[in-house]
């Protein structure tokens, strides 16, 4: 992997806007992604994440604003240093797995023998060796997704852009993929991924950008963000009537495991809630300021996202699969 160091900016967007007819998919978006970091572009489906990634790859041109990727405008030369996994899953169905991956390695600059060596190493790592001589159409969707991921990282890119990489994988393979992402980051690779799966983002990301309805609502270091937002969330466990939880300080109530999480208005005094509980004679076993989950932070800044169709996470759905 070519390296330009861990200092500096891998991707920069300045006032980027993209419209499709009367619909604005991305609105005046500013982003600056440091080299060597794992950065999450987070938000519900339809918020503009995929459009933003396509603009970064030069697949779409912005209607306004400026884009820089690895020091210049996106294009063929810079894309050779990028591994891009699109949301639309797809493989060449008639090709054998090994032949497909060697082909992808060659078009990304690897010699044939090196592409074959890396292909077999990755197939072994992801438990796909026995499928090397099978046509990709014989693979399950999850296995096809792993093959596509191998094709994304085979050339050891300097920058990885992953669009909903965990959707469609079982928990074991999601964990394997998380481990690989961490390994690339430890070697200096910049990783940008979009997701609506907040648990993965919380485990992996150093920085996050939350977007809603085409606009950025938050962009921050994850640890600093959660520390800052700690003052706005109280975890409560109690026995008795719950009427004391309602009051002008509370904007939301949600059960999280054994506790009740109370979202507070900015500047609200959480002790006022505690005093109400004591006055009501309720037995309170726990009353703590806690770090909020990413979903709770998003709701605090952007409101509860609308979800249509089956819900597998707080933000529902995922990417479909297509095969050319």
C-alpha positions in Angstrom: 0.0 0.0 0.0 1.3 3.4 -0.9 1.3 5.7 2.1 1.2 9.4 2.4 1.3 9.4 6.2 -1.3 9.7 8.8 -1.2 13.5 8.9 -3.5 15.5 6.7 -6.9 15.0 5.1 -8.1 12.0 3.0 -11.4 13.5 1.9 -12.7 17.0 1.9 -16.1 18.2 0.8 -16.8 21.9 0.8 -20.4 23.0 0.3 -21.4 20.0 -1.7 -25.0 19.9 -3.0 -26.7 17.4 -5.3 -30.2 17.5 -6.7 -32.3 15.1 -8.7 -35.0 17.2 -10.3 -36.8 18.9 -7.4 -35.4 16.6 -4.8 -32.2 17.7 -2.9 -30.3 14.5 -2.0 -27.3 16.4 -0.4 -27.4 19.9 0.8 -24.4 22.2 1.4 -22.4 19.4 3.0 -19.0 20.1 4.5 -16.8 17.2 5.6 -13.1 16.7 6.4 -12.0 13.2 7.0 -8.5 12.8 8.5 -6.1 10.3 7.1 -5.7 7.0 9.0 -9.1 7.3 10.8 -12.3 5.2 10.8 -15.0 7.6 10.0 -18.7 6.8 10.0 -21.3 8.5 7.8 -24.5 7.7 9.7 -28.1 8.2 9.1 -31.4 6.6 8.2 -32.0 5.2 4.7 -32.7 7.9 2.2 -30.7 10.6 4.1 -28.1 11.1 1.4 -25.3 8.8 2.5 -25.0 6.8 -0.8 -25.2 9.9 -2.9 -22.4 11.5 -0.9 -20.2 8.4 -1.4 -20.9 8.3 -5.2 -19.9 12.0 -5.4 -16.6 11.2 -3.6 -15.9 8.4 -6.2 -16.7 10.7 -9.1 -19.7 8.5 -10.1 -21.9 11.6 -9.6 -21.0 15.2 -10.1 -22.1 17.7 -7.5 -24.4 20.6 -8.6 -22.4 22.9 -6.3 -19.3 22.7 -4.0 -15.9 21.1 -4.2 -14.6 17.6 -3.6 -11.1 16.5 -2.9 -10.0 12.8 -2.5 -6.4 12.0 -1.5 -5.3 15.5 -2.5 -7.2 16.2 -5.6 -10.5 15.8 -7.5 -11.9 12.3 -7.8 -11.1 10.3 -10.9 -9.5 7.3 -12.4 -6.0 8.1 -11.2 -7.0 8.6 -7.6 -9.6 5.8 -7.6 -6.8 3.3 -8.2 -5.8 4.1 -4.6 -9.3 3.5 -3.3 -11.3 0.4 -2.5 -15.0 1.1 -3.0 -17.8 -1.3 -1.9 -21.1 0.0 -3.2 -24.5 -0.5 -1.6 -25.7 -2.4 -4.6 -24.2 -5.9 -4.2 -23.2 -7.4 -7.5 -20.8 -10.0 -9.0 -20.3 -11.4 -12.5 -22.5 -14.4 -12.1 -21.0 -16.6 -14.8 -17.4 -16.1 -13.7 -15.6 -18.5 -11.4 -14.8 -16.9 -8.0 -11.0 -17.2 -8.4 -11.1 -15.9 -12.0 -13.3 -12.9 -11.0 -11.0 -11.9 -8.1 -7.8 -12.2 -10.2 -9.5 -10.1 -12.9 -10.4 -7.4 -10.3 -6.8 -7.5 -9.0 -5.4 -7.0 -12.4 -7.6 -4.1 -13.4 -6.5 -2.4 -10.1 -2.8 -2.7 -11.0 -1.7 -6.1 -9.7 0.3 -8.6 -11.7 -1.5 -11.8 -12.4 0.7 -14.0 -10.1 0.4 -11.5 -7.2 -3.4 -11.1 -7.8 -3.7 -14.9 -7.6 -1.6 -15.2 -4.5 -3.7 -12.5 -2.7 -6.9 -14.1 -3.9 -6.1 -17.5 -2.5 -5.0 -15.9 0.9 -8.3 -13.9 1.1 -10.4 -16.9 0.1 -8.8 -19.0 2.8 -9.2 -16.3 5.4 -13.0 -15.9 4.7 -13.6 -19.7 4.4 -14.3 -19.6 0.7 -11.4 -21.7 -0.6 -13.6 -24.6 -1.6 -15.7 -22.2 -3.7 -12.7 -20.9 -5.8 -13.7 -22.9 -8.9 -17.4 -22.4 -8.5 -19.3 -19.8 -10.6 -20.4 -16.9 -8.4 -24.0 -17.6 -9.1 -23.7 -20.8 -7.1 -22.8 -18.8 -3.9 -25.3 -17.6 -1.3 -25.8 -13.8 -1.2 -23.7 -13.6 1.9 -20.8 -15.4 0.2 -21.2 -13.2 -2.8 -20.9 -10.2 -0.6 -17.7 -11.6 1.0 -16.3 -12.1 -2.6 -17.2 -8.6 -3.5 -15.5 -7.3 -0.3 -12.3 -9.3 -1.2 -12.4 -7.6 -4.6 -12.6 -4.2 -2.8 -9.5 -4.7 -0.7 -7.4 -7.0 -2.9 -5.1 -4.2 -4.1 -4.5 -3.0 -0.6 -6.0 0.5 -1.0 -5.0 3.6 0.7 -8.6 4.6 1.3 -11.6 2.3 1.8 -15.1 3.5 1.1 -17.7 1.0 2.3 -21.4 1.6 1.7 -23.5 -0.4 4.2 -20.9 -3.1 4.4 -22.5 -5.1 7.3 -26.0 -5.4 5.9 -26.9 -8.9 4.8 -24.1 -10.7 6.7 -24.7 -13.0 9.7 -23.3 -11.9 13.1 -20.2 -14.1 12.8 -19.2 -12.6 9.4 -20.1 -9.1 10.6 -17.5 -9.6 13.4 -14.9 -11.0 10.9 -15.4 -7.9 8.7 -15.1 -5.6 11.7 -11.8 -7.2 12.6 -10.5 -6.8 9.0 -11.5 -3.1 9.0 -9.5 -2.6 12.3 -6.5 -4.3 10.7 -6.5 -2.0 7.7 -6.8 1.0 10.0 -3.9 -0.2 12.1 -1.8 -0.2 8.9 -2.6 3.4 8.1 -5.6 2.9 5.8 -8.4 5.5 6.0 -11.8 3.9 6.3 -15.0 5.7 5.5 -18.2 3.7 5.8 -21.9 4.5 5.7 -24.3 2.6 7.8 -27.6 2.7 9.6 -26.4 0.0 12.0 -25.5 2.0 15.1 -23.9 -0.8 17.0 -21.2 -1.3 14.4 -20.5 2.4 14.3 -20.1 2.6 18.0 -17.6 -0.2 18.1 -15.5 1.0 15.1 -15.7 4.7 14.5 -13.3 7.4 15.8 -15.4 10.2 14.2 -19.0 10.3 13.0 -21.1 12.5 10.9 -24.8 12.2 11.4 -27.0 13.3 8.5 -30.7 13.6 8.2 -32.9 14.7 5.2 -29.8 15.6 3.1 -28.2 17.8 5.8 -25.4 17.3 8.3 -26.7 17.6 11.8 -23.5 16.6 13.7 -19.8 16.0 13.0 -17.6 15.1 15.9 -15.0 12.8 17.6 -17.1 9.9 18.9 -15.6 9.8 22.4 -15.8 13.5 22.9 -19.4 13.5 21.5 -20.6 10.9 23.9 -18.8 12.6 26.8 -20.4 15.9 25.9 -23.9 14.4 25.5 -23.7 12.5 28.8 -25.3 15.5 30.6 -28.5 15.0 28.5 -29.3 11.4 29.4 -30.4 9.8 32.7 -30.7 6.0 33.3 -33.4 5.2 36.0 -34.4 1.9 37.6 -37.3 2.1 40.1 -40.3 0.4 41.6 -43.7 2.1 41.7 -45.7 4.5 39.6 -43.9 6.2 36.7 -45.8 9.5 36.7 -42.8 11.3 38.3 -40.8 10.7 35.1 -42.9 13.2 33.2 -42.0 16.8 33.4 -40.7 19.8 31.6 -37.1 18.5 31.8 -37.9 15.3 29.8 -38.1 15.2 26.0 -38.1 11.4 25.6 -38.5 8.1 27.5 -37.1 4.8 26.3 -36.5 1.4 27.8 -32.9 0.2 27.4 -32.4 -3.3 28.8 -33.3 -3.1 32.5 -33.3 0.7 32.7 -35.4 3.6 31.6 -33.5 6.3 29.6 -34.7 9.8 30.0 -33.6 12.3 27.4 -33.4 15.8 28.9 -33.9 19.3 27.4 -30.7 21.2 27.0 -29.7 22.8 30.3 -32.3 20.9 32.3 -31.6 20.0 35.9 -31.8 16.2 36.3 -32.0 16.6 40.1 -35.5 18.1 39.7 -36.6 14.7 38.3 -35.0 12.9 41.3 -36.7 15.2 43.7 -40.1 14.5 42.1 -39.5 10.7 42.5 -38.5 11.1 46.2 -41.6 13.3 46.8 -43.8 10.6 45.1 -42.5 8.0 47.5 -41.0 5.8 44.7 -38.2 3.4 45.5 -35.4 4.4 43.2 -32.6 1.8 42.7 -30.7 3.7 40.1 -30.5 7.3 38.9 -27.4 8.0 36.8 -26.2 10.3 34.1 -25.0 7.9 31.3 -23.4 8.1 27.9 -26.1 7.9 25.3 -26.1 5.5 22.4 -25.6 6.9 18.9 -29.3 6.4 18.1 -30.3 8.5 21.1 -27.8 11.2 20.1 -29.3 11.3 16.6 -32.8 11.6 17.9 -31.7 14.4 20.2 -30.3 16.4 17.2 -32.6 15.4 14.3 -35.7 13.8 15.8 -36.9 10.2 15.4 -36.3 9.0 11.8 -39.2 7.7 9.8 -39.0 4.0 9.0 -40.9 2.1 6.4 -41.1 -1.6 5.9 -39.6 -4.4 8.1 -37.4 -3.1 10.9 -34.2 -5.0 11.7 -32.5 -2.1 13.5 -33.7 1.2 15.0 -33.4 2.6 11.5 -34.7 -0.3 9.5 -33.8 -1.8 6.1 -30.6 -2.3 4.1 -29.2 -2.5 0.6 -30.6 -4.7 -2.0 -28.6 -7.2 -4.1 -28.1 -7.1 -7.8 -25.9 -9.2 -10.1 -24.9 -8.2 -13.5 
